[in-house]
Amino acid sequence: MFSRFWYFLVAAVAGAGIAVAFMAQDQINRATEARTMDQLRRDRTEIELWLRYDARARLDDVAPMAAHSDVRSALRRASARRDRSEVDAELRAGLAERLAELNQQLQEGAAQLLFAVDKEGEIIAQLGGTAPPVGAGLGAFPVVERALRGYVGDDVWVYNDGVYRIAARPVIDQGQYVGAIVHGTEVSSTLAQRLASRIPGATLAFFMRDRVIASHTPAVEGAPAQPAVEAALASALEDPALAEGEATDPMAFGEEDTASGYGTFSFVHGSASYAQVGYAIARPYRPMASPTDLFRSEESIEAVPWPIVVGIPVLLGLLGLLFVSLELGRPFKRFRQASEALGRGEVQRFDEAALPGKYRKIAGQLNEALEKAGAAGAAAAPKKPAKDLDEILGPTEGGGGGGGSPYFGFAQDESADAAPDLPDVPAAGAPPAAPPAAPPAPEPPAAPEPPAAKAPPPPAPPAPEPPAPAPPVAPGFDDDDDDEGATMVAQVPEELLAAAAERNQEAAHFKEVFEQFVAMKKQCGEPTAGLTYEKFSQTLKKNRDAIVSKHGAKSVRFTVYEKNGKAALKATPVKG
């Protein structure tokens, strides 16, 4: 019971441990997923702040350019035209040359697209991009319009299929707004790399409609690359959050169960948002594929309380071995010892009460098999004198059984005298009855015969009972009218009553000895099939008569005992 319970307990603990491992795996994956999504939201906030900071830096870079005297003088002259006639080509060329020199001084902040416009917004000089037609202007753009009114600002434009971040600053000369400088830097991989350095481990990509125009992927294992961003872009553009100027919720790159990363998409702030220009931030997501991944991290292994993790299983194992020994080992050892004792002949059968559990049932079945085998062998064996009860009880010297038997003996007690014969009982008023015939003398013992020669002679018949005395007739009484004379019962002699009482005591003694003999044979593991009280009592009477005749005893007492692992009888003559 203990071992089975312990097996169940160990199995339950193992199952619980496996369940806990998978639950821990799921919890870790959920925590990693939540941490990745939260990190993406922080990354977007970080990028928005850095884009604003970069716009402010570009506005500061444009300030020396807008304040340069040659620039202010040229724009004042261009804005002073009354009839809006064509600007002198020499003026345009000189202003463009000066702008190029000033732009080179900005180094990393140099513009890829640079405009100088007069107070009406007409383009006076341009660097980068295709040359605009004569008279073209930028005054319709909100950022330029605000700059011509004295405000600084930034925007994002789509210009000739390129995306530029714009910074506009007014040009003031002699207290009047005479134009503006429009500074534009192209959105490229260089910009993506510079901004991605602010969010380590994240992929940053700029897109326009359904294509990525610039991106940077960090040197991190499993980081989503540009193809993964483009694959998720189509579904992101359908998200209503983008149309409302919000960022999408973090979405998985790939299948939900096998996602390699998560990313969020957002449109840029400015005019280019209408052209679906925006940026995407993505981070790798590495879920735990198996609970065994917990042991791949050295930090996780060091955090394990090994004394407890190892000590508890060892303790449970030792307790399990103890229970197995108590429940299985010790009962089996007892059963083995009983089997060895049976094999050595020390016992004739298994002691079922001394064996526990299933071994008791096995012992009972073996005992039944031994009894059946013994009975079958006894039935199949030829009838020999050794199988007669005379040989089992042991013949006497005066009996007909031959030599002495190891299973029969008696105490040498010569003090008992033979019982007197019963007297005659005369009938009253009648002639004296003939004396009863004397009991026949016990037959002399037969000569010893070989055990297999023939069956032993039948037991001698018991002595005949003395005839009952004739009932006495009352004297002097005669009734001629009655066909039958009245009878009178005489008093029974004391000797007759004593003999009857002695026979009753002897029968009770034989019955008691028979029951004790059967019990002893069962205890010794001997078969009892075919042993009946009639045969047993006849054999006892025969041996009793032989002992009485030899020793002149009054009676014989039989005692049951065990000899050499078998049931035996001992006869003791009683003379007193």
C-alpha positions in Angstrom: 0.0 0.0 0.0 2.8 2.4 0.9 4.7 1.7 -2.2 1.7 2.0 -4.5 0.8 5.3 -2.8 4.4 6.4 -3.1 4.5 5.5 -6.8 1.3 7.6 -7.3 2.8 10.5 -5.3 6.0 10.4 -7.3 4.1 10.3 -10.5 1.9 13.2 -9.3 5.0 15.2 -8.4 6.5 14.4 -11.8 3.3 15.4 -13.6 3.0 18.5 -11.5 6.6 19.4 -12.3 6.1 19.0 -16.0 2.9 21.0 -15.8 4.7 23.7 -13.9 7.5 23.7 -16.4 5.1 24.2 -19.3 3.1 26.8 -17.3 6.4 28.6 -16.6 7.2 28.5 -20.3 3.9 30.0 -21.2 4.2 32.7 -18.5 7.7 33.6 -19.7 6.5 33.8 -23.3 3.6 36.0 -22.3 5.9 38.2 -20.2 8.4 38.5 -23.1 5.6 39.3 -25.5 4.2 42.0 -23.2 7.7 43.4 -22.5 8.3 43.6 -26.3 5.1 45.4 -26.9 5.7 47.8 -24.1 9.2 48.5 -25.4 7.8 49.3 -28.9 5.5 51.9 -27.4 8.4 53.5 -25.6 10.5 53.3 -28.8 7.8 55.2 -30.8 7.7 58.0 -28.1 11.5 58.1 -28.3 11.5 58.5 -32.1 8.9 61.2 -32.0 11.0 63.2 -29.5 14.2 62.7 -31.6 12.5 63.8 -34.8 11.4 67.0 -33.1 14.9 67.5 -31.7 16.4 66.9 -35.1 14.0 69.5 -36.7 15.0 72.0 -34.0 18.7 71.3 -34.8 18.1 71.9 -38.5 16.3 75.2 -37.8 19.3 76.3 -35.8 21.6 75.2 -38.6 19.6 77.4 -41.0 19.8 80.5 -38.8 23.4 81.6 -39.9 22.4 81.0 -43.5 19.2 83.2 -43.2 21.2 85.9 -41.4 24.0 86.1 -43.9 24.2 89.6 -45.5 24.6 88.4 -49.0 21.5 86.3 -48.7 19.4 89.1 -47.1 20.6 91.6 -49.7 19.8 89.3 -52.6 16.3 88.5 -51.3 15.6 92.2 -50.6 16.4 93.1 -54.1 14.3 90.2 -55.5 11.3 91.2 -53.3 11.6 94.9 -54.2 10.5 94.3 -57.8 7.4 96.3 -58.6 6.1 94.6 -61.7 7.3 91.1 -60.7 9.5 91.0 -63.7 12.1 88.4 -64.3 14.8 88.3 -61.7 18.2 89.0 -63.0 20.1 85.8 -63.8 23.3 87.2 -62.2 21.3 87.7 -58.9 20.1 84.1 -59.0 23.5 82.7 -59.7 25.2 84.7 -57.0 22.6 83.8 -54.4 22.9 80.1 -55.4 26.7 80.2 -55.1 26.5 81.8 -51.6 23.9 79.2 -50.4 26.1 76.4 -51.6 29.1 77.7 -49.6 27.0 78.2 -46.5 25.4 74.7 -46.9 28.8 73.0 -47.0 29.6 74.6 -43.6 26.8 72.6 -42.0 28.7 69.3 -42.6 26.4 66.6 -41.3 23.4 69.0 -41.3 23.9 70.0 -44.9 20.7 70.0 -47.0 20.1 67.8 -50.0 17.4 70.2 -51.0 17.7 74.0 -50.4 15.5 76.9 -51.5 15.7 80.7 -51.2 12.3 82.3 -51.8 11.3 86.0 -51.9 8.5 87.5 -49.8 5.9 86.2 -52.3 7.3 82.6 -52.1 8.8 82.6 -55.6 11.9 80.5 -55.9 15.0 82.7 -56.4 17.7 80.1 -55.9 17.7 76.3 -55.5 20.2 73.6 -54.6 19.5 69.9 -55.4 16.5 68.4 -57.1 15.4 69.2 -60.6 15.3 72.9 -61.6 11.8 74.3 -61.3 10.2 76.3 -64.1 10.6 80.1 -64.1 8.2 81.7 -61.7 7.5 78.6 -59.7 6.9 79.2 -56.0 6.5 77.5 -52.6 4.2 79.9 -51.0 1.3 77.5 -51.0 3.1 75.1 -48.6 2.0 75.8 -45.0 5.5 75.7 -43.6 6.7 78.3 -46.1 3.6 80.5 -45.7 4.3 80.6 -41.9 7.9 81.4 -42.5 7.1 84.3 -44.7 5.0 85.6 -41.9 7.9 85.4 -39.5 7.5 81.8 -38.0 9.9 79.0 -38.0 8.7 75.5 -38.7 9.4 72.0 -40.0 7.5 69.6 -42.3 7.9 66.4 -44.4 7.5 66.7 -48.1 7.3 64.3 -51.0 9.4 66.1 -53.7 10.1 64.5 -57.1 9.4 61.0 -55.6 11.7 61.6 -52.7 10.8 62.2 -49.1 12.5 65.2 -47.4 12.3 66.6 -43.9 11.9 70.4 -44.2 13.0 73.2 -42.0 11.9 76.8 -43.0 13.2 80.1 -41.4 12.3 83.7 -42.4 14.9 86.1 -43.7 14.7 89.6 -42.1 16.4 92.6 -43.6 16.0 96.2 -42.3 13.1 95.1 -40.1 11.1 93.6 -43.0 10.5 90.0 -44.0 12.1 89.8 -47.4 11.9 86.0 -47.9 12.7 82.6 -46.4 15.2 79.8 -46.5 13.8 76.3 -46.9 16.2 73.6 -45.8 15.5 69.9 -46.7 17.3 66.6 -45.8 16.3 63.4 -47.6 15.0 60.5 -45.6 17.6 57.9 -46.1 19.3 54.9 -44.5 21.8 57.2 -42.9 18.9 59.0 -41.1 17.4 55.6 -40.1 20.7 54.4 -38.7 21.3 57.7 -36.8 17.8 57.5 -35.2 18.0 53.7 -34.6 21.0 54.3 -32.4 18.6 56.0 -30.0 16.6 52.8 -29.6 19.2 50.0 -29.4 18.2 46.6 -30.6 15.3 47.9 -32.7 14.8 47.9 -36.4 13.7 51.3 -37.9 12.3 51.7 -41.4 10.7 54.6 -43.3 8.0 53.7 -45.8 5.9 55.5 -48.4 2.7 53.7 -49.3 3.5 50.0 -49.6 7.3 50.2 -50.0 10.2 50.8 -47.6 12.4 53.7 -48.7 15.0 53.5 -45.9 15.7 51.1 -43.0 18.3 50.0 -40.5 18.5 46.5 -38.9 20.6 46.2 -35.8 23.1 43.4 -35.3 20.8 41.5 -33.0 19.9 37.8 -33.4 16.4 37.5 -34.8 15.9 41.2 -35.5 13.3 41.7 -38.2 14.8 42.8 -41.5 13.4 45.0 -44.3 11.5 42.1 -46.0 9.7 41.3 -42.8 8.6 44.9 -42.4 7.4 45.1 -46.0 5.4 41.9 -45.5 3.6 43.4 -42.6 3.2 46.8 -44.2 0.2 45.9 -46.3 -1.9 44.8 -43.3 -0.7 47.8 -41.3 -2.0 50.3 -43.9 -5.5 48.9 -43.4 -5.4 49.7 -39.7 -7.9 52.6 -39.0 -5.5 54.0 -36.3 -3.1 55.2 -39.0 -5.8 57.3 -40.7 -6.6 58.9 -37.4 -2.9 59.9 -36.9 -2.3 57.2 -34.3 0.2 54.3 -34.2 -1.0 50.8 -34.7 -0.9 48.3 -31.9 2.1 46.1 -31.9 1.5 43.3 -34.5 3.3 40.1 -35.1 5.7 39.6 -38.0 4.7 36.2 -39.4 2.3 33.7 -37.9 0.9 34.4 -34.4 2.3 31.2 -33.0 5.7 31.4 -34.7 6.2 35.2 -34.7 9.8 36.3 -35.2 9.1 39.8 -34.1 6.6 42.5 -33.3 6.4 46.0 -34.8 4.3 49.2 -34.7 3.6 51.6 -37.6 2.9 55.3 -37.6 2.6 58.1 -40.2 4.9 61.1 -39.9 3.5 64.4 -38.8 3.2 66.9 -41.7 2.1 67.1 -45.3 3.6 63.8 -46.3 1.2 61.9 -44.1 -1.4 62.3 -46.9 1.0 60.4 -49.2 1.1 57.6 -46.6 4.6 58.3 -45.5 5.6 57.0 -42.1 8.0 54.9 -40.1 8.0 51.4 -38.5 9.7 50.2 -35.4 10.2 46.5 -34.9 11.9 44.3 -32.3 12.7 40.6 -32.3 10.5 38.3 -30.3 12.1 35.0 -29.3 9.6 32.8 -27.5 10.7 29.9 -25.4 10.2 26.8 -27.6 10.6 24.2 -24.8 10.9 24.2 -21.0 14.4 22.9 -21.5 15.4 26.4 -22.8 15.3 27.5 -19.1 18.6 25.7 -18.6 20.4 27.4 -21.4 20.8 30.6 -19.5 23.7 30.6 -17.0 21.9 33.2 -14.9 18.9 31.0 -14.6 20.9 28.0 -13.6 22.7 30.0 -11.0 19.4 31.1 -9.6 18.2 27.6 -9.0 18.4 26.5 -5.3 20.2 23.3 -6.0 20.3 21.9 -2.4 16.5 21.9 -2.4 16.0 20.8 -5.9 18.4 17.8 -5.5 17.7 17.1 -1.8 14.0 16.7 -2.1 14.0 14.1 -4.9 16.8 12.2 -3.1 14.8 12.2 0.1 11.6 11.1 -1.7 13.6 8.3 -3.4 15.0 7.0 -0.1 11.5 7.0 1.4 10.2 5.2 -1.6 12.9 2.5 -1.3 12.0 2.2 2.4 8.3 1.7 1.7 9.1 -0.8 -1.1 11.3 -2.8 1.3 8.7 -2.7 4.0 5.8 -3.7 1.7 7.5 -6.0 -0.8 10.9 -7.0 0.4 10.2 -8.2 3.9 7.0 -10.2 3.1 8.8 -11.9 0.2 11.7 -12.8 2.6 9.3 -14.4 5.0 7.7 -16.3 2.2 11.1 -17.5 1.0 12.1 -18.6 4.5 8.8 -20.6 4.8 9.4 -22.2 1.4 13.0 -23.2 2.4 11.7 -24.7 5.7 9.1 -26.6 3.8 11.8 -27.9 1.4 14.0 -29.0 4.2 11.1 -31.0 5.8 11.0 -28.9 8.9 7.3 -28.2 8.4 4.6 -30.1 6.4 2.7 -27.1 5.3 2.8 -23.3 5.1 1.7 -21.3 8.2 -0.8 -19.1 6.4 -1.4 -16.9 9.5 2.3 -15.9 9.5 2.3 -14.6 5.9 0.8 -11.2 4.9 -1.2 -10.1 1.9 -1.0 -12.0 -1.3 1.6 -14.4 0.1 -1.1 -15.8 2.5 -3.3 -16.6 -0.5 -0.4 -18.2 -2.3 0.4 -20.3 0.8 -3.2 -21.4 1.1 -3.3 -22.5 -2.5 0.0 -24.4 -2.1 -1.3 -26.1 1.1 -4.4 -27.2 -0.8 -2.3 -28.5 -3.6 -0.1 -30.4 -1.2 -3.1 -32.0 0.5 -4.6 -33.0 -2.9 -1.3 -34.4 -4.1 -1.0 -36.4 -0.8 -4.5 -37.7 -1.1 -4.1 -38.6 -4.7 -0.8 -40.4 -3.9 -2.4 -42.3 -1.1 -5.3 -43.4 -3.3 -3.1 -44.5 -6.1 -0.7 -46.4 -3.9 -1.3 -50.2 -3.4 -3.0 -51.3 -0.2 -0.3 -52.2 2.3 -0.4 -52.8 6.0 1.5 -49.6 6.5 -1.6 -47.8 5.4 -3.7 -49.5 8.0 -4.5 -47.7 11.3 -2.8 -50.6 13.1 0.5 -49.6 11.7 -0.1 -45.9 12.3 -1.0 -46.5 15.9 1.6 -49.1 16.3 1.0 -52.8 17.2 1.7 -54.3 20.5 3.8 -57.3 21.2 0.7 -59.4 21.6 -1.1 -57.9 18.6 -1.0 -59.1 15.1 0.9 -56.2 13.6 4.4 -57.5 13.7 7.4 -55.6 15.2 7.3 -52.4 17.2 6.3 -49.2 15.6 7.9 -45.8 16.2 4.5 -44.1 16.5 3.1 -46.2 19.5 4.3 -46.7 23.0 3.0 -47.0 26.6 4.2 -46.4 30.1 5.5 -49.4 32.1 3.0 -49.4 34.9 2.4 -52.9 36.4 0.3 -51.8 39.4 -3.1 -52.1 37.7 -5.0 -55.3 38.2 -7.4 -56.9 35.8 -11.0 -56.0 36.2 -13.2 -58.8 37.8 -15.8 -60.6 35.8 -19.4 -59.5 36.1 -21.4 -61.8 38.5 -24.5 -63.6 37.4 -27.9 -62.0 38.2 -30.4 -64.7 39.2 -34.1 -64.2 38.5 -36.5 -64.3 41.5 -38.8 -67.3 41.8 -37.3 -68.9 38.8 -34.7 -71.6 38.3 -31.2 -70.2 38.4 -30.2 -68.9 35.1 -27.1 -70.4 33.4 -24.0 -68.4 34.0 -23.0 -66.1 31.1 -20.4 -67.4 28.9 -17.0 -66.2 29.8 -15.5 -63.7 27.4 -13.2 -65.2 24.9 -9.5 -64.9 25.7 -7.7 -62.5 23.5 -6.3 -64.1 20.4 -2.6 -64.7 20.4 -0.8 -62.2 18.2 -0.3 -63.3 14.7 3.1 -63.9 13.4 4.8 -60.9 11.8 4.2 -60.6 8.0 5.9 -58.6 5.4 4.1 -55.2 4.9 3.1 -56.1 1.3 2.2 -59.8 1.9 -1.6 -59.3 2.7 -4.0 -57.2 4.5 -4.0 -57.4 8.3 -6.6 -59.7 9.9 -9.9 -58.2 10.8 -10.2 -57.0 14.4 -11.5 -59.5 17.0 -15.2 -59.0 17.8 -15.9 -57.5 21.1 -16.7 -59.7 24.1 -20.5 -60.5 24.2 -22.6 -58.7 26.7 -23.7 -60.8 29.7 -27.3 -61.8 29.3 -29.8 -59.8 31.2 -31.2 -61.6 34.2 -34.7 -62.9 34.0 -37.2 -60.6 35.7 -38.3 -62.1 39.0 -41.9 -63.1 39.5 -43.7 -62.0 42.6 -44.4 -65.1 44.8 -47.9 -66.1 45.8 -49.6 -64.2 43.0 -51.6 -65.9 40.4 -54.3 -64.6 38.0 -56.0 -67.3 36.1 -57.9 -64.8 34.0 -54.8 -63.1 32.6 -52.9 -64.8 29.8 -49.7 -63.2 30.7 -48.4 -63.1 34.2 -47.5 -59.8 35.8 -43.7 -59.2 36.0 -41.7 -57.3 38.6 -38.4 -55.6 37.8 -35.6 -56.7 40.1 -32.9 -54.3 41.3 -30.0 -54.0 38.8 -26.7 -55.3 40.3 -24.0 -52.7 41.1 -21.4 -54.7 39.1 -23.5 -54.3 35.9 -24.0 -50.6 36.4 -20.2 -50.2 37.0 -19.4 -52.1 33.8 -21.8 -50.0 31.7 -20.3 -46.7 33.2 -16.9 -48.0 32.3 -17.9 -48.7 28.7 -19.4 -45.2 28.4 -16.2 -43.6 29.8 -14.1 -45.6 27.3 -16.2 -44.5 24.4 -15.9 -40.9 25.4 -12.1 -41.4 25.8 -11.9 -42.9 22.3 -13.8 -40.0 20.9 -11.6 -37.5 22.6 -8.4 -39.3 21.4 -9.8 -39.5 17.8 -10.4 -35.7 17.7 -6.9 -35.0 19.1 -5.3 -37.3 16.6 -7.1 -35.7 13.7 -6.1 -32.3 14.9 -2.5 -33.3 15.3 -2.3 -34.8 11.8 -3.7 -31.6 10.3 -1.2 -29.6 12.3 1.7 -31.8 11.0 0.4 -31.4 7.4 -0.6 -35.1 7.1 -3.7 -36.1 5.0 -6.8 -37.1 6.9 -8.8 -38.5 4.0 -10.2 -42.0 4.8 -9.7 -41.8 8.5 -13.0 -42.5 10.3 -13.9 -42.9 13.9 -15.2 -46.4 13.4 -11.9 -47.7 12.1 -10.0 -45.7 14.6 -12.0 -47.0 17.6 -11.7 -50.6 16.4 -8.0 -50.3 16.2 -7.9 -48.7 19.7 -10.0 -51.6 21.1 -7.7 -54.2 19.5 -4.6 -52.6 21.0 -6.4 -52.1 24.3 -7.3 -55.8 24.5 -3.8 -56.8 23.7 -2.3 -54.5 26.4 -4.8 -55.6 29.0 -4.1 -59.3 28.2 -0.4 -58.8 28.4 -0.1 -56.6 31.5 -3.2 -57.6 33.3 -4.3 -54.0 33.4 -7.8 -52.8 34.2 -7.9 -50.2 31.3 -5.6 -48.4 28.9 -5.2 -44.6 28.4 -4.2 -43.3 25.0 -2.2 -40.0 24.6 -1.7 -38.1 21.3 1.7 -36.5 20.6 4.0 -35.5 17.7 7.0 -37.7 16.7 9.3 -36.9 13.9 6.9 -34.4 12.4 4.0 -36.9 12.4 1.0 -37.7 14.7 1.5 -40.7 17.0 -0.2 -42.4 20.0 1.1 -43.5 23.3 -0.7 -46.2 25.3 -0.4 -46.4 29.1 -1.9 -49.4 31.0 -3.9 -48.6 34.1 -4.0 -51.3 36.8 -5.6 -49.5 39.8 
